[in-house]
Amino acid sequence: MIAMMISNHYPVAFGHPSSWALIAFILAIGAVTRHWFNSHDRGVRGRAVQWQWPVAGLLFIGMMWFSAWRPDQAMAAVDPPRAMQVVEAHCTACHAAAPRHESFDEAPGGAAFDTLQGIRTHASGMLAQAVLSRAMPLGNESGMTEAERATLGAWLRAGAPAE
């Protein structure tokens, strides 16, 4: 229950295209674990409860694998000029040395993407927030498309090459 209560703070959970399946994994793990505690409290031992921890462990591993899987995300070709256009169009309004967005006087979290070095420094965060979880841009205010996310993701995974 606590995991579901705080899940909105973790975009990998709520930003997944099949977040309902992640919730199903969490509920199944909780049910198996609760059954073990109930059985243990009744004094049940041996083969009757030996299956529960391995099953919970396998469900947890399955949940981790599933959370990393993105069925709707096609791999795009690495296109540095196009990726830089995506960053300029969707990221630098807020994440720049001098943000253009009226809500920010400085780049949130100190993450400025107006230079290639700044992008490379924060590449893993950009990948997690804008590509994998779709948490950025906030509320998709700039209208970032799935194709743009795929272009950005391919470029960031390749190390953000200049050419």
ABEGO torsion letter per residue (X at the ends): XAAAAAAAABAAAAABABAAAAAAAAAAAAAAAAAAAAAAAAGBBEAAAAAAAAAAAAAAAAAAAAAABBAABBBBBBBAAAAAAAAAAAAAAABBABBABAABABBBGGBBAABAAAAAAAAAAAAAAAAAAGAOBBGGAAGBBAAAAAAAAAAAAAGGBAX
